[in-house]
Amino acid sequence: MSKFVSFEELTKSWNLDEKKLRKGVQQLLALVDGVKLAELRQVKRLTQSQMAKKLKIDQSNVSRIERGRFDSIEIRTLRKYIEALGGELEIRVKIDDVSQRLIDSEYEKKMERKFARKEALRVKKKMPAKARPRTKSVAKRRTSKRVSTRGIPSRRRSR
């Protein structure tokens, strides 16, 4: 017959401290969550490659998500994955007994639009001055004539 072994005896015999144990539990729960996402993808009859193509990401990122490696995936990528399955991503913070929603899909979309605007401005600044389209206000200023108080056109300054 086998002898009953308590959990405390197991942790002592394996030299597991509380920190290592918590980390192992978190990894196991993340793996379970990843497997659930993989099952949802399979219900939609999509392979990892098809999902990657749909999301415009590498297949290895899809595999990482489905193995529960969420710490190595960008939130934006995870949001795209979840939305492709018909869901919505929500990130919550839990401190003691208080739970607070931190990020949801709407917030993430807003931040993505903000990032895209900044990127467009950055690219625009890199364009040579001649290639940049002139705005109406600049073009209007350069073509308009300056008029003095007497109604006689003043001389234009050379630039």
Secondary structure in CASP SS format (residue, H / E / C, confidence):
PFRMAT SS
TARGET T0000
AUTHOR 0000-0000-0000
METHOD secondary structure of the structure
MODEL  1
M C 1.00
S C 1.00
K C 1.00
F C 1.00
V C 1.00
S C 1.00
F H 1.00
E H 1.00
E H 1.00
L H 1.00
T H 1.00
K H 1.00
S H 1.00
W C 1.00
N C 1.00
L C 1.00
D C 1.00
E H 1.00
K H 1.00
K H 1.00
L H 1.00
R H 1.00
K H 1.00
G H 1.00
V H 1.00
Q H 1.00
Q H 1.00
L H 1.00
L H 1.00
A H 1.00
L H 1.00
V H 1.00
D H 1.00
G H 1.00
V H 1.00
K H 1.00
L H 1.00
A H 1.00
E H 1.00
L H 1.00
R H 1.00
Q H 1.00
V H 1.00
K C 1.00
R C 1.00
L C 1.00
T C 1.00
Q H 1.00
S H 1.00
Q H 1.00
M H 1.00
A H 1.00
K H 1.00
K H 1.00
L H 1.00
K C 1.00
I C 1.00
D C 1.00
Q H 1.00
S H 1.00
N H 1.00
V H 1.00
S H 1.00
R H 1.00
I H 1.00
E H 1.00
R C 1.00
G C 1.00
R C 1.00
F H 1.00
D H 1.00
S H 1.00
I C 1.00
E C 1.00
I H 1.00
R H 1.00
T H 1.00
L H 1.00
R H 1.00
K H 1.00
Y H 1.00
I H 1.00
E H 1.00
A H 1.00
L C 1.00
G C 1.00
G C 1.00
E C 1.00
L C 1.00
E E 1.00
I E 1.00
R E 1.00
V E 1.00
K E 1.00
I E 1.00
D C 1.00
D C 1.00
V E 1.00
S E 1.00
Q E 1.00
R E 1.00
L E 1.00
I E 1.00
D E 1.00
S H 1.00
E H 1.00
Y H 1.00
E H 1.00
K H 1.00
K H 1.00
M H 1.00
E H 1.00
R H 1.00
K H 1.00
F H 1.00
A H 1.00
R H 1.00
K H 1.00
E H 1.00
A H 1.00
L H 1.00
R H 1.00
V H 1.00
K H 1.00
K H 1.00
K H 1.00
M C 1.00
P C 1.00
A C 1.00
K C 1.00
A C 1.00
R C 1.00
P C 1.00
R C 1.00
T C 1.00
K H 1.00
S H 1.00
V H 1.00
A H 1.00
K H 1.00
R H 1.00
R H 1.00
T H 1.00
S C 1.00
K C 1.00
R C 1.00
V E 1.00
S C 1.00
T C 1.00
R C 1.00
G C 1.00
I C 1.00
P E 1.00
S C 1.00
R C 1.00
R C 1.00
R C 1.00
S C 1.00
R C 1.00
END
